[in-house]
Amino acid sequence: MFVSVVIPTYNRRPILEKCLLALERQQACREIDRYEVVLVDDGSTDGTPDWLRGAAERFPHVRLIEQSHGGPAEGRNRGVDHAHGDVIVFIDSDLVVTDSFLSCHASSLVRSWEARGDRLCFTYGAVVNTANFEQPTAERHKLRDLSWAYFATGNVAIAKEVLQRAGLFDTGFRLYGWEDLELGERLRRMGVQLIKCPAAVGYHWHPALTLDQIPRLIEVEGERARMGLVFFRKHPTRRVRFIIQFTWLHRLLWELLTLGGLINEHSLRPLLRWLIRHGYSGTAMELLRLPLNRIGVRALFQEARLAGLR
């Protein structure tokens, strides 16, 4: 097979360098004839395109595609349109993969194709979250790294023709969230099977939590709420309600867990500061998720009320 790794990126140059270097170190395997990396820069303002053109000799597999700032859905679609391969691998630009990453995806795909007699499947690799910028692949796998998503573009491989038959990503998702899971709903309805591929490991780097990140995290919850309704309008099912937490059960859950809002980003601030200062930023982030989930669910219900949805 010819594999095209499609990566949208926006202002992530430092970690992007590690991402691309890891992809240049991929082991050869009998299933892959060749591979390329289609990097779609989404209007970065940090000099990413100029840096990459100046470093082209270090990244012989990389082809740079540029677009104005249109969001990850548009970027991934553009990447697929420019891809030469018959298999598409999606990862994020802050993911650092192992040397056997592509070979694990390829071998799992081939086994599944042969067993099924068709290509209606995709492989879903493991994603390990880490704040270790110097050695992201040193992070151990944690319980909170488990994902129940059906199709998430942080680490998946799929035949290009299956992807095109599903209709690619909906560019109506211009803010944060849900564009990949919405495509997953269409793939699921086509009978496309998820194949777990835990050996294809990617280490998802994000900076350790600091208190000044909180306003942006709250803003993201508002964006997720708005995009959640876009998702629900396309697929008004009970399943999607649960995925986006648009149920009274979720609303009650987060109200109870935050004591009706008494546990919030303000009341938690002293504890968060102490945890961060003592090296427990991961624990601080998990604790902060309680009020963030409440904020997100309340925003979702508010947006639905304004839109006349129930």
C-alpha positions in Angstrom: 0.0 0.0 0.0 0.9 3.7 -0.4 0.2 5.5 2.9 -0.5 9.2 3.1 -0.3 10.6 6.6 -2.5 13.7 6.7 -1.7 16.3 9.4 -3.4 19.7 9.8 -1.4 22.1 11.9 -1.8 25.6 13.3 1.0 27.4 15.3 2.6 24.3 16.7 6.1 24.5 15.3 8.1 23.2 18.3 6.2 20.0 18.8 5.5 19.7 15.1 9.3 19.3 14.5 9.2 16.2 16.9 6.1 14.9 15.2 7.7 15.1 11.7 11.0 13.7 12.8 9.3 10.6 14.3 7.5 10.0 11.0 10.8 10.1 9.1 12.1 7.3 11.3 9.4 4.7 10.4 10.5 1.1 10.0 10.2 -0.6 6.7 7.6 -3.3 6.4 6.3 -5.6 3.6 2.8 -4.1 3.6 4.0 -0.6 2.8 5.5 0.2 -0.6 6.0 3.9 0.2 4.6 6.7 2.3 4.2 10.4 2.4 3.3 13.0 5.0 0.8 15.6 3.8 1.1 18.6 6.2 -1.6 21.2 5.8 -0.7 24.5 7.4 -3.9 26.2 8.5 -2.6 29.8 8.2 0.0 29.6 11.0 1.4 32.9 12.3 4.5 31.3 14.0 6.5 30.9 10.8 5.8 27.2 10.3 5.7 27.2 6.5 9.0 29.2 6.1 10.7 27.0 8.7 9.6 23.8 7.0 10.7 25.1 3.5 14.1 25.9 5.1 14.3 22.5 6.7 13.1 20.5 3.7 16.2 18.2 3.5 15.4 16.9 7.0 11.9 15.9 6.0 12.0 14.1 2.6 8.6 12.5 3.1 6.8 15.8 3.8 4.7 17.8 1.3 3.5 21.2 2.6 0.0 22.4 1.6 -1.1 25.9 2.8 -4.5 27.3 3.4 -6.0 30.3 5.1 -7.3 29.7 8.6 -10.3 27.4 8.0 -10.1 24.9 10.8 -9.1 21.2 11.0 -12.0 19.8 9.1 -11.1 21.9 6.0 -7.4 21.1 6.5 -8.0 17.3 6.7 -10.2 17.4 3.6 -7.6 19.4 1.7 -4.9 16.9 2.8 -7.0 14.0 1.5 -7.5 15.8 -1.8 -3.8 16.2 -2.2 -2.8 12.7 -0.9 -1.4 10.3 -3.4 -1.8 7.2 -1.2 -4.6 4.6 -1.2 -4.5 4.6 2.7 -5.0 7.7 4.8 -3.6 7.9 8.3 -4.8 10.9 10.4 -2.8 12.2 13.3 -2.6 15.6 15.0 0.5 17.8 14.8 1.2 17.4 18.5 1.4 13.6 18.3 4.9 11.9 18.4 4.7 8.3 17.2 6.9 5.2 17.6 9.1 3.8 14.9 6.7 1.0 14.2 3.6 3.2 14.0 2.9 2.9 10.3 3.8 -0.7 10.1 1.4 -1.6 12.9 -1.5 0.2 11.2 -0.6 -1.4 7.9 -0.4 -5.0 9.1 -3.6 -4.7 11.1 -5.4 -3.2 8.0 -4.2 -6.0 5.7 -5.3 -8.7 8.1 -8.7 -7.1 8.5 -9.1 -6.7 4.7 -8.2 -10.3 4.1 -10.6 -11.6 6.8 -13.5 -9.4 5.7 -13.1 -9.6 2.0 -13.5 -5.8 1.7 -12.0 -2.6 3.0 -14.9 -1.5 5.2 -12.8 -1.0 8.3 -10.3 1.3 10.0 -7.6 0.9 12.6 -7.6 2.9 15.7 -4.3 3.3 17.5 -3.4 4.1 21.1 -3.0 7.7 22.3 -0.9 8.4 25.4 -1.3 11.9 26.8 1.9 13.6 28.1 3.2 17.0 29.2 6.9 15.8 28.7 8.1 17.9 25.8 11.7 16.7 25.9 10.9 13.0 25.9 7.2 12.5 25.1 7.6 8.8 24.3 8.8 8.2 27.8 5.3 8.6 29.2 3.5 5.5 30.5 0.0 4.5 29.5 -2.6 5.6 32.0 -6.2 4.8 32.7 -7.3 8.3 31.6 -5.7 7.7 28.2 -8.5 5.2 27.3 -10.9 6.5 24.8 -14.4 5.2 23.9 -14.7 7.3 20.7 -15.6 5.4 17.5 -13.6 7.5 15.1 -11.1 10.1 16.4 -8.5 11.6 14.1 -5.7 11.7 16.6 -4.6 8.2 15.4 -6.6 6.3 12.7 -5.9 4.6 9.4 -8.5 4.0 6.7 -8.7 3.2 3.0 -9.0 6.5 1.0 -11.9 5.2 -1.1 -13.9 4.3 2.0 -13.3 7.8 3.4 -14.3 9.4 0.1 -17.5 7.3 -0.1 -18.4 8.6 3.4 -18.1 12.2 2.3 -15.0 13.4 4.2 -15.3 15.9 7.0 -18.2 18.5 7.3 -16.5 21.9 7.1 -19.5 23.4 9.0 -17.5 22.4 12.1 -15.3 25.5 12.1 -14.9 25.7 15.9 -13.4 23.2 18.3 -14.8 19.7 18.5 -16.9 16.9 17.0 -16.0 17.0 13.3 -14.2 13.6 13.5 -16.9 11.9 15.6 -19.6 13.1 13.2 -17.7 11.5 10.3 -17.5 8.4 12.5 -21.3 8.3 12.7 -21.5 8.2 8.9 -18.8 5.5 8.7 -20.6 3.4 11.3 -23.9 3.6 9.4 -22.0 2.4 6.3 -21.0 -0.7 8.3 -17.3 0.3 8.6 -15.8 -1.7 11.4 -13.4 -0.3 14.1 -10.3 -2.4 14.5 -8.3 -1.6 17.7 -4.6 -1.3 17.0 -2.9 -0.7 20.4 0.6 -1.3 19.0 0.3 1.8 16.9 1.2 4.3 19.6 1.2 8.0 19.5 2.2 10.3 22.4 -0.1 13.4 22.5 1.8 16.3 23.9 0.1 19.3 25.5 1.6 21.7 27.9 1.2 21.1 31.6 -1.8 23.0 33.1 -1.2 26.5 34.3 -3.8 28.8 35.8 -3.7 31.2 32.9 -5.0 28.5 30.6 -8.3 28.4 32.4 -10.1 31.2 30.4 -9.2 29.5 27.1 -10.4 26.1 28.5 -13.7 27.7 29.4 -13.9 29.2 25.9 -13.3 25.8 24.3 -16.3 24.4 26.3 -18.5 27.1 24.7 -17.2 26.1 21.2 -17.8 22.4 21.9 -21.4 23.2 22.9 -22.0 25.1 19.6 -20.4 22.4 17.5 -22.2 19.7 19.5 -25.5 21.1 18.3 -24.3 21.0 14.7 -23.5 17.3 15.3 -27.0 16.7 16.8 -28.8 18.5 14.1 -27.2 16.1 11.5 -27.8 13.0 13.7 -30.7 13.6 16.1 -30.4 10.3 17.8 -30.1 9.1 21.4 -26.6 7.9 20.7 -25.4 11.3 19.7 -27.2 12.9 22.7 -25.1 10.8 24.9 -21.9 11.4 23.0 -22.3 15.2 23.3 -23.8 15.0 26.8 -27.1 16.5 25.7 -29.2 14.6 28.3 -30.7 15.5 31.6 -28.7 12.7 33.1 -25.5 14.4 32.2 -26.8 17.8 33.5 -27.8 16.2 36.8 -24.5 14.3 37.1 -22.2 17.4 36.7 -24.5 19.5 39.0 -24.1 16.9 41.7 -20.4 16.4 41.2 -19.8 20.1 41.5 -22.3 20.6 44.3 -24.5 22.8 42.1 -21.5 24.9 41.0 -19.9 25.4 44.5 -16.9 23.5 43.1 -15.9 25.8 40.3 -12.9 27.3 38.6 -12.7 30.0 41.2 -13.2 27.9 44.4 -10.7 25.3 43.1 -8.0 27.9 42.3 -6.0 27.6 45.6 -6.0 23.8 45.3 -5.1 23.9 41.7 -2.2 26.3 42.4 -0.9 24.0 45.1 -1.1 20.9 42.9 0.6 22.6 40.0 3.4 24.0 42.3 4.1 20.5 43.7 4.3 18.8 40.3 0.7 17.4 40.1 -0.5 19.3 37.1 -2.1 16.2 35.7 -4.2 15.7 38.8 -5.1 19.4 38.7 -6.4 19.0 35.2 -8.5 16.1 36.1 -10.0 18.0 39.0 -10.6 21.0 36.8 -12.6 18.8 34.4 -15.5 18.7 36.9 -16.4 22.4 36.6 -15.4 22.4 32.9 -17.9 19.6 32.2 -20.6 21.5 34.1 -19.8 24.6 32.1 -19.9 22.7 28.8 -23.2 20.9 29.5 -24.9 24.1 30.7 -23.7 26.0 27.6 -25.0 23.2 25.4 -28.5 23.3 27.0 -28.5 27.1 26.7 -27.5 27.0 23.0 -30.2 24.4 22.4 -32.8 26.5 24.1 -31.9 29.5 22.0 -32.2 27.3 18.9 -35.5 25.9 19.9 -34.2 22.3 20.4 -35.1 20.0 23.2 
